Amino acid sequence: MKLIILAIAAWILTGLIAVLGVTAGATIWFDVEPVVDSVPDPASYFVAVAVGFLALFLSFMTSIAFTVRAAHCTARRNAH
């Protein structure tokens, strides 16, 4: 049961990271849109995007791993 709760929490965290990334992107676009093409994009934007996608990918993989492990343990427990 604890592993199932952990898997659910991992999926919630993955969803929150995705929502945070979308809202951060929208906020940055709202702030930058008036000056598009008038100044070069700072390198920090690309670093932030790369790190955000990496965090989302790692969270997604962790969520999948916890879900598979929870399903495996539940199936094993039900087999006995």
KABELWO-V453526 format. One record per backbone hydrogen bond with DSSP energy under -0.5 kcal/mol. CO is the residue of the C=O (numbers start at 1). NH is the residue of the N-H. If there is no record, write none. Layout:
BEGIN
<<CO,NH> <CO,NH>>
END
This chain:
BEGIN
<<1,5> <2,6> <3,7> <4,8> <5,9> <6,10> <7,11> <8,12> <9,13> <10,14> <11,15> <12,16> <13,17> <14,18> <15,19> <16,20> <17,21> <18,22> <19,23> <20,24> <21,25> <22,26> <23,27> <24,28> <25,29> <26,30> <27,31> <28,32> <29,33> <32,35> <33,36> <35,38> <35,39> <42,45> <42,46> <43,47> <44,48> <45,49> <46,50> <47,51> <48,52> <49,53> <50,54> <51,55> <52,56> <53,57> <54,58> <55,59> <56,60> <57,61> <58,62> <59,63> <60,64> <61,65> <62,66> <63,67> <64,68> <65,69> <66,70> <67,71> <68,72> <69,73> <70,74> <71,75> <72,76> <73,77> <74,78> <75,79> <76,80>>
END
